[in-house]
Amino acid sequence: MSQKPLPGLIDSLGGGFSVVNRRLWLVALPLILDLALWLSPPVTAGPLVERAISSVERTVEQAAGQRPLDEQQLQKSQEQWAQFQAQAKGINLLNLLTWYLPTLAGSIQAGGAIGDAAPAEIESWGALAAVVLGLALAGFLAVALFLGPLAQAVRDGRNRLGELRRELLPATARFGGYILLVGFLLLLAGISLALLATILAAVAAPLTALVVFLATALALWALLYLSLADKALFLSRSSPAEAIRRSVLLVRGHFWPALGLFILVNLILQGTPLAWRLITGHPVGALVAMLGNAYIGTGVMAGTLVFYRDRAGIQGVPASERSG
């Protein structure tokens, strides 16, 4: 008996949008978060950034006093620090709630609905740590609230509130563990590459560019091979380590479709917010952009879950976790 051919990329994405079209409430969370950011003043660590940069500048000035720097070089350094300070002060910590979801957090002005609202500034390191930790945990919970119902709809063809409620905290813990595990692995890789770059800079400076190129290639390779791990967390209910293993096996076994999905999804999810910026300057345009982006982003995310479901089914995912 011949095996049924797997759906292509467009079919997978189309299947995802079909799931969303039958359950339009699935777009609610990204839309609500966008509205919350639009209606709320930004939360920043501006005073802490200023103090930290001032401390670094004093250290640089003391070093410059011991070994005078070229005036042009010193001016360029000051300009770079000023630019970095402006960017760091403008970071809205509330974006930690939305960083993994299809929102317009980077394309709409925080507090835009209430004019140029003054930011809520955090002025102590302890408060900053507490706020970042709280928002990060809330962000993990938001991912589970978003992907949990989406995965259940793709896997089972229906949503059961009781099961979603029971699965919420375990799914949040799995996702949080996955992010911590990947972050730890990336930290180890970053330290290793930084040490290698430092050694090469001292021994053979021209090779430093090669290390940067290899680091970029390695990062892209890792993103590709991990691109299905979050689907395994929610569709297969895998542990973080098992989700990584499943993702690597599926990408390796279906490399070209997975690469095509990786490129297409990133083009859509990174490109559409740029297009929405054209109309977010007007309140009505901002509302239209939020709704349109939530629908497209949710449909694309559902499509990636369909892609994983169809291919994980031939990789040994239990039948109880598959839908026809």
C-alpha positions as a Markdown table, in Angstrom:
| # | Residue | x | y | z |
|---|---|---|---|---|
| 1 | Met | 0.0 | 0.0 | 0.0 |
| 2 | Ser | 1.5 | 3.3 | -1.1 |
| 3 | Gln | 2.1 | 6.0 | 1.5 |
| 4 | Lys | -0.1 | 9.1 | 1.3 |
| 5 | Pro | 2.1 | 12.0 | 0.2 |
| 6 | Leu | 2.6 | 14.7 | 2.8 |
| 7 | Pro | 1.0 | 18.1 | 2.2 |
| 8 | Gly | 3.2 | 20.9 | 0.8 |
| 9 | Leu | 4.1 | 24.1 | 2.5 |
| 10 | Ile | 1.2 | 26.0 | 1.1 |
| 11 | Asp | -1.2 | 23.2 | 2.0 |
| 12 | Ser | 0.1 | 23.2 | 5.6 |
| 13 | Leu | -0.3 | 27.0 | 5.9 |
| 14 | Gly | -3.7 | 26.7 | 4.3 |
| 15 | Gly | -4.6 | 24.1 | 6.9 |
| 16 | Gly | -3.5 | 26.4 | 9.7 |
| 17 | Phe | -5.7 | 29.2 | 8.4 |
| 18 | Ser | -8.7 | 26.8 | 8.1 |
| 19 | Val | -8.2 | 26.0 | 11.8 |
| 20 | Val | -8.2 | 29.7 | 12.7 |
| 21 | Asn | -11.2 | 30.5 | 10.4 |
| 22 | Arg | -13.3 | 27.9 | 12.3 |
| 23 | Arg | -12.2 | 29.4 | 15.7 |
| 24 | Leu | -11.6 | 33.1 | 15.2 |
| 25 | Trp | -11.4 | 33.5 | 19.0 |
| 26 | Leu | -7.8 | 32.1 | 18.7 |
| 27 | Val | -6.6 | 35.5 | 17.6 |
| 28 | Ala | -7.9 | 37.1 | 20.7 |
| 29 | Leu | -4.7 | 37.0 | 22.9 |
| 30 | Pro | -2.3 | 38.7 | 20.4 |
| 31 | Leu | -4.9 | 41.3 | 19.8 |
| 32 | Ile | -5.5 | 41.9 | 23.5 |
| 33 | Leu | -1.8 | 42.2 | 24.2 |
| 34 | Asp | -1.4 | 44.7 | 21.3 |
| 35 | Leu | -4.3 | 46.8 | 22.7 |
| 36 | Ala | -2.8 | 46.7 | 26.2 |
| 37 | Leu | 0.6 | 47.9 | 24.9 |
| 38 | Trp | -1.1 | 50.6 | 22.8 |
| 39 | Leu | -3.1 | 51.8 | 25.8 |
| 40 | Ser | -0.4 | 51.6 | 28.4 |
| 41 | Pro | 2.6 | 53.8 | 29.0 |
| 42 | Pro | 6.0 | 52.1 | 28.4 |
| 43 | Val | 7.9 | 50.7 | 31.3 |
| 44 | Thr | 11.6 | 51.4 | 31.1 |
| 45 | Ala | 14.8 | 51.3 | 33.1 |
| 46 | Gly | 16.0 | 54.7 | 31.9 |
| 47 | Pro | 17.6 | 56.0 | 35.1 |
| 48 | Leu | 19.5 | 52.7 | 35.6 |
| 49 | Val | 20.7 | 52.8 | 32.0 |
| 50 | Glu | 22.0 | 56.4 | 32.5 |
| 51 | Arg | 23.8 | 55.5 | 35.7 |
| 52 | Ala | 25.4 | 52.4 | 34.2 |
| 53 | Ile | 26.6 | 54.2 | 31.1 |
| 54 | Ser | 27.9 | 57.2 | 33.1 |
| 55 | Ser | 29.9 | 54.7 | 35.2 |
| 56 | Val | 31.4 | 53.1 | 32.0 |
| 57 | Glu | 32.1 | 56.6 | 30.6 |
| 58 | Arg | 34.0 | 57.5 | 33.7 |
| 59 | Thr | 36.1 | 54.3 | 33.5 |
| 60 | Val | 36.8 | 55.0 | 29.8 |
| 61 | Glu | 37.9 | 58.6 | 30.6 |
| 62 | Gln | 40.2 | 57.4 | 33.4 |
| 63 | Ala | 41.8 | 54.9 | 31.0 |
| 64 | Ala | 42.1 | 57.6 | 28.4 |
| 65 | Gly | 43.8 | 59.9 | 30.9 |
| 66 | Gln | 46.4 | 57.2 | 31.4 |
| 67 | Arg | 46.8 | 56.5 | 27.7 |
| 68 | Pro | 45.5 | 59.4 | 25.6 |
| 69 | Leu | 43.2 | 58.5 | 22.7 |
| 70 | Asp | 42.9 | 60.1 | 19.3 |
| 71 | Glu | 40.4 | 62.9 | 19.5 |
| 72 | Gln | 38.4 | 61.6 | 16.6 |
| 73 | Gln | 38.4 | 58.1 | 18.1 |
| 74 | Leu | 37.2 | 59.5 | 21.4 |
| 75 | Gln | 34.4 | 61.5 | 19.8 |
| 76 | Lys | 33.3 | 58.4 | 17.8 |
| 77 | Ser | 33.2 | 56.4 | 21.0 |
| 78 | Gln | 31.1 | 59.1 | 22.8 |
| 79 | Glu | 28.6 | 59.1 | 19.9 |
| 80 | Gln | 28.3 | 55.3 | 20.0 |
| 81 | Trp | 27.7 | 55.4 | 23.7 |
| 82 | Ala | 25.1 | 58.2 | 23.3 |
| 83 | Gln | 23.3 | 56.1 | 20.6 |
| 84 | Phe | 23.4 | 53.0 | 22.7 |
| 85 | Gln | 22.0 | 55.0 | 25.7 |
| 86 | Ala | 19.1 | 56.3 | 23.6 |
| 87 | Gln | 18.2 | 52.8 | 22.4 |
| 88 | Ala | 18.5 | 51.2 | 25.8 |
| 89 | Lys | 16.4 | 53.8 | 27.5 |
| 90 | Gly | 13.7 | 53.3 | 24.9 |
| 91 | Ile | 13.3 | 49.6 | 25.5 |
| 92 | Asn | 9.8 | 48.8 | 26.8 |
| 93 | Leu | 10.0 | 46.0 | 29.3 |
| 94 | Leu | 6.3 | 45.2 | 28.7 |
| 95 | Asn | 7.4 | 43.7 | 25.4 |
| 96 | Leu | 8.6 | 40.7 | 27.4 |
| 97 | Leu | 4.9 | 39.7 | 27.4 |
| 98 | Thr | 4.7 | 39.5 | 23.7 |
| 99 | Trp | 8.2 | 38.5 | 22.3 |
| 100 | Tyr | 7.1 | 35.0 | 21.2 |
| 101 | Leu | 3.7 | 35.9 | 20.0 |
| 102 | Pro | 2.5 | 37.4 | 16.6 |
| 103 | Thr | 2.0 | 41.0 | 17.9 |
| 104 | Leu | 2.9 | 44.5 | 16.7 |
| 105 | Ala | 4.9 | 45.3 | 19.8 |
| 106 | Gly | 7.8 | 46.7 | 17.7 |
| 107 | Ser | 5.6 | 48.5 | 15.2 |
| 108 | Ile | 3.1 | 50.5 | 17.4 |
| 109 | Gln | 4.0 | 53.2 | 19.8 |
| 110 | Ala | 3.6 | 52.1 | 23.4 |
| 111 | Gly | 0.9 | 54.3 | 24.9 |
| 112 | Gly | 0.1 | 55.6 | 21.4 |
| 113 | Ala | -3.7 | 55.7 | 22.2 |
| 114 | Ile | -3.1 | 58.1 | 25.0 |
| 115 | Gly | -0.7 | 60.5 | 23.4 |
| 116 | Asp | 3.0 | 60.9 | 24.3 |
| 117 | Ala | 2.6 | 59.3 | 27.7 |
| 118 | Ala | 5.6 | 59.6 | 30.1 |
| 119 | Pro | 7.2 | 56.2 | 30.7 |
| 120 | Ala | 7.0 | 54.4 | 34.0 |
| 121 | Glu | 10.7 | 54.3 | 35.0 |
| 122 | Ile | 12.3 | 51.8 | 37.2 |
| 123 | Glu | 15.0 | 53.3 | 39.5 |
| 124 | Ser | 16.5 | 50.4 | 41.4 |
| 125 | Trp | 18.2 | 47.2 | 40.3 |
| 126 | Gly | 16.2 | 45.1 | 42.7 |
| 127 | Ala | 12.9 | 46.4 | 41.2 |
| 128 | Leu | 14.2 | 45.8 | 37.7 |
| 129 | Ala | 15.1 | 42.2 | 38.5 |
| 130 | Ala | 11.6 | 41.6 | 40.0 |
| 131 | Val | 9.8 | 43.3 | 37.1 |
| 132 | Val | 11.9 | 41.4 | 34.4 |
| 133 | Leu | 11.3 | 38.1 | 36.2 |
| 134 | Gly | 7.6 | 38.7 | 36.6 |
| 135 | Leu | 7.1 | 39.8 | 33.0 |
| 136 | Ala | 9.2 | 36.8 | 31.8 |
| 137 | Leu | 7.1 | 34.3 | 33.7 |
| 138 | Ala | 3.9 | 36.1 | 32.5 |
| 139 | Gly | 5.3 | 35.9 | 29.0 |
| 140 | Phe | 5.8 | 32.1 | 29.3 |
| 141 | Leu | 2.2 | 31.8 | 30.5 |
| 142 | Ala | 1.0 | 33.9 | 27.6 |
| 143 | Val | 2.7 | 31.5 | 25.2 |
| 144 | Ala | 1.0 | 28.6 | 26.8 |
| 145 | Leu | -2.4 | 30.4 | 26.6 |
| 146 | Phe | -1.8 | 31.1 | 22.9 |
| 147 | Leu | -0.2 | 27.9 | 21.6 |
| 148 | Gly | -2.1 | 25.5 | 23.9 |
| 149 | Pro | -5.6 | 26.0 | 22.4 |
| 150 | Leu | -4.0 | 26.3 | 18.9 |
| 151 | Ala | -2.2 | 23.0 | 19.3 |
| 152 | Gln | -5.3 | 21.3 | 20.7 |
| 153 | Ala | -7.4 | 22.5 | 17.7 |
| 154 | Val | -4.7 | 21.3 | 15.2 |
| 155 | Arg | -4.2 | 17.9 | 17.0 |
| 156 | Asp | -7.8 | 17.0 | 18.0 |
| 157 | Gly | -9.9 | 19.1 | 15.7 |
| 158 | Arg | -11.7 | 20.6 | 18.8 |
| 159 | Asn | -11.0 | 22.5 | 22.0 |
| 160 | Arg | -11.9 | 21.2 | 25.4 |
| 161 | Leu | -11.7 | 23.8 | 28.2 |
| 162 | Gly | -11.1 | 21.3 | 31.0 |
| 163 | Glu | -8.1 | 19.8 | 29.3 |
| 164 | Leu | -6.7 | 23.2 | 28.4 |
| 165 | Arg | -7.0 | 24.3 | 32.0 |
| 166 | Arg | -5.3 | 21.2 | 33.3 |
| 167 | Glu | -2.5 | 21.5 | 30.7 |
| 168 | Leu | -1.8 | 25.2 | 31.2 |
| 169 | Leu | 0.7 | 25.1 | 34.0 |
| 170 | Pro | 2.6 | 22.0 | 32.7 |
| 171 | Ala | 2.8 | 23.6 | 29.3 |
| 172 | Thr | 4.1 | 26.8 | 30.8 |
| 173 | Ala | 6.7 | 24.9 | 32.7 |
| 174 | Arg | 7.8 | 23.0 | 29.6 |
| 175 | Phe | 8.1 | 26.1 | 27.5 |
| 176 | Gly | 10.0 | 28.0 | 30.3 |
| 177 | Gly | 12.3 | 25.0 | 30.7 |
| 178 | Tyr | 12.9 | 24.9 | 27.0 |
| 179 | Ile | 13.8 | 28.6 | 26.8 |
| 180 | Leu | 16.2 | 28.2 | 29.8 |
| 181 | Leu | 17.8 | 25.2 | 28.2 |
| 182 | Val | 18.3 | 26.8 | 24.8 |
| 183 | Gly | 19.6 | 30.0 | 26.5 |
| 184 | Phe | 22.1 | 28.0 | 28.5 |
| 185 | Leu | 23.3 | 26.2 | 25.3 |
| 186 | Leu | 23.6 | 29.4 | 23.4 |
| 187 | Leu | 25.5 | 31.0 | 26.3 |
| 188 | Leu | 28.1 | 28.2 | 26.2 |
| 189 | Ala | 28.4 | 28.5 | 22.5 |
| 190 | Gly | 28.7 | 32.3 | 22.7 |
| 191 | Ile | 31.4 | 32.1 | 25.4 |
| 192 | Ser | 33.4 | 29.6 | 23.3 |
| 193 | Leu | 33.2 | 31.7 | 20.1 |
| 194 | Ala | 34.1 | 34.8 | 22.1 |
| 195 | Leu | 37.2 | 33.2 | 23.4 |
| 196 | Leu | 38.1 | 31.9 | 20.0 |
| 197 | Ala | 37.6 | 35.4 | 18.5 |
| 198 | Thr | 39.8 | 36.9 | 21.2 |
| 199 | Ile | 42.6 | 34.4 | 20.6 |
| 200 | Leu | 42.4 | 34.9 | 16.8 |
| 201 | Ala | 42.4 | 38.7 | 17.2 |
| 202 | Ala | 45.7 | 38.5 | 19.1 |
| 203 | Val | 47.3 | 35.9 | 16.8 |
| 204 | Ala | 45.7 | 36.5 | 13.4 |
| 205 | Ala | 43.3 | 39.4 | 13.3 |
| 206 | Pro | 42.0 | 38.8 | 9.7 |
| 207 | Leu | 40.6 | 35.5 | 10.9 |
| 208 | Thr | 38.2 | 37.3 | 13.3 |
| 209 | Ala | 35.8 | 38.0 | 10.4 |
| 210 | Leu | 35.8 | 34.3 | 9.7 |
| 211 | Val | 34.7 | 33.6 | 13.3 |
| 212 | Val | 31.9 | 36.2 | 13.0 |
| 213 | Phe | 30.7 | 34.5 | 9.7 |
| 214 | Leu | 30.9 | 31.1 | 11.3 |
| 215 | Ala | 29.0 | 32.3 | 14.4 |
| 216 | Thr | 26.2 | 33.8 | 12.2 |
| 217 | Ala | 26.0 | 30.5 | 10.1 |
| 218 | Leu | 25.9 | 28.5 | 13.3 |
| 219 | Ala | 23.1 | 30.7 | 14.8 |
| 220 | Leu | 21.0 | 30.3 | 11.6 |
| 221 | Trp | 21.6 | 26.5 | 11.6 |
| 222 | Ala | 20.5 | 26.3 | 15.2 |
| 223 | Leu | 17.4 | 28.3 | 14.6 |
| 224 | Leu | 16.5 | 26.1 | 11.7 |
| 225 | Tyr | 17.0 | 22.8 | 13.6 |
| 226 | Leu | 15.1 | 24.2 | 16.6 |
| 227 | Ser | 12.3 | 25.6 | 14.6 |
| 228 | Leu | 9.9 | 22.7 | 15.3 |
| 229 | Ala | 10.8 | 22.3 | 19.0 |
| 230 | Asp | 8.0 | 24.6 | 20.3 |
| 231 | Lys | 5.5 | 22.6 | 18.2 |
| 232 | Ala | 6.7 | 19.4 | 19.9 |
| 233 | Leu | 6.3 | 21.0 | 23.3 |
| 234 | Phe | 2.6 | 21.7 | 22.7 |
| 235 | Leu | 1.5 | 19.1 | 20.1 |
| 236 | Ser | 3.5 | 16.1 | 21.4 |
| 237 | Arg | 3.7 | 17.4 | 25.0 |
| 238 | Ser | 7.4 | 16.6 | 24.9 |
| 239 | Ser | 9.9 | 17.6 | 27.6 |
| 240 | Pro | 12.3 | 20.4 | 26.6 |
| 241 | Ala | 15.2 | 18.0 | 25.7 |
| 242 | Glu | 12.8 | 15.6 | 23.9 |
| 243 | Ala | 11.3 | 18.5 | 22.0 |
| 244 | Ile | 14.8 | 19.5 | 20.8 |
| 245 | Arg | 15.5 | 15.9 | 19.7 |
| 246 | Arg | 12.2 | 15.6 | 17.8 |
| 247 | Ser | 12.8 | 19.0 | 16.1 |
| 248 | Val | 16.3 | 18.0 | 15.0 |
| 249 | Leu | 15.1 | 14.6 | 13.7 |
| 250 | Leu | 12.2 | 16.1 | 11.8 |
| 251 | Val | 14.2 | 18.9 | 10.2 |
| 252 | Arg | 17.0 | 16.4 | 9.2 |
| 253 | Gly | 14.4 | 13.9 | 7.8 |
| 254 | His | 12.5 | 16.7 | 5.9 |
| 255 | Phe | 15.2 | 19.2 | 5.4 |
| 256 | Trp | 14.1 | 21.0 | 2.3 |
| 257 | Pro | 10.4 | 21.4 | 3.3 |
| 258 | Ala | 11.6 | 22.5 | 6.8 |
| 259 | Leu | 14.0 | 25.0 | 5.3 |
| 260 | Gly | 11.3 | 26.3 | 3.0 |
| 261 | Leu | 8.9 | 26.7 | 6.0 |
| 262 | Phe | 11.5 | 28.4 | 8.1 |
| 263 | Ile | 12.2 | 31.0 | 5.4 |
| 264 | Leu | 8.5 | 31.5 | 4.5 |
| 265 | Val | 7.4 | 31.9 | 8.1 |
| 266 | Asn | 10.1 | 34.3 | 9.0 |
| 267 | Leu | 9.4 | 36.4 | 5.8 |
| 268 | Ile | 5.7 | 36.6 | 6.8 |
| 269 | Leu | 6.1 | 37.2 | 10.5 |
| 270 | Gln | 8.9 | 39.7 | 10.1 |
| 271 | Gly | 7.7 | 41.4 | 7.0 |
| 272 | Thr | 4.0 | 42.0 | 7.7 |
| 273 | Pro | 4.6 | 44.1 | 10.8 |
| 274 | Leu | 6.8 | 46.4 | 8.6 |
| 275 | Ala | 3.9 | 46.7 | 6.2 |
| 276 | Trp | 1.5 | 47.5 | 9.0 |
| 277 | Arg | 3.6 | 50.4 | 10.1 |
| 278 | Leu | 2.3 | 52.3 | 7.1 |
| 279 | Ile | -1.1 | 52.7 | 8.7 |
| 280 | Thr | -0.4 | 52.6 | 12.5 |
| 281 | Gly | 0.1 | 56.3 | 12.7 |
| 282 | His | -3.7 | 56.8 | 12.7 |
| 283 | Pro | -5.9 | 55.3 | 15.5 |
| 284 | Val | -8.2 | 53.5 | 13.1 |
| 285 | Gly | -5.2 | 52.2 | 11.1 |
| 286 | Ala | -3.6 | 51.0 | 14.2 |
| 287 | Leu | -6.7 | 49.0 | 15.2 |
| 288 | Val | -6.9 | 47.5 | 11.6 |
| 289 | Ala | -3.2 | 46.6 | 11.7 |
| 290 | Met | -3.5 | 44.9 | 15.1 |
| 291 | Leu | -6.5 | 42.8 | 14.0 |
| 292 | Gly | -5.0 | 41.9 | 10.6 |
| 293 | Asn | -1.6 | 41.1 | 12.1 |
| 294 | Ala | -3.2 | 38.9 | 14.9 |
| 295 | Tyr | -5.2 | 37.0 | 12.2 |
| 296 | Ile | -2.2 | 36.4 | 9.9 |
| 297 | Gly | 0.2 | 35.6 | 12.6 |
| 298 | Thr | -2.1 | 33.1 | 14.3 |
| 299 | Gly | -2.9 | 31.5 | 11.0 |
| 300 | Val | 0.8 | 31.1 | 10.2 |
| 301 | Met | 1.6 | 29.7 | 13.6 |
| 302 | Ala | -1.3 | 27.2 | 13.2 |
| 303 | Gly | 0.2 | 26.3 | 9.8 |
| 304 | Thr | 3.5 | 25.4 | 11.4 |
| 305 | Leu | 1.7 | 23.2 | 13.8 |
| 306 | Val | 0.0 | 21.4 | 10.9 |
| 307 | Phe | 3.3 | 21.0 | 9.2 |
| 308 | Tyr | 4.8 | 19.4 | 12.4 |
| 309 | Arg | 1.7 | 17.2 | 13.0 |
| 310 | Asp | 1.7 | 15.7 | 9.5 |
| 311 | Arg | 5.4 | 14.9 | 9.7 |
| 312 | Ala | 5.6 | 13.9 | 13.3 |
| 313 | Gly | 2.9 | 11.3 | 12.5 |
| 314 | Ile | 5.5 | 9.3 | 10.5 |
| 315 | Gln | 8.2 | 9.8 | 13.1 |
| 316 | Gly | 6.4 | 7.8 | 15.8 |
| 317 | Val | 4.2 | 10.3 | 17.6 |
| 318 | Pro | 1.6 | 8.2 | 19.5 |
| 319 | Ala | -1.7 | 7.8 | 17.7 |
| 320 | Ser | -3.6 | 9.3 | 20.6 |
| 321 | Glu | -1.8 | 12.6 | 19.9 |
| 322 | Arg | -2.6 | 12.7 | 16.2 |
| 323 | Ser | -5.6 | 13.8 | 14.3 |
| 324 | Gly | -6.6 | 12.6 | 11.0 |
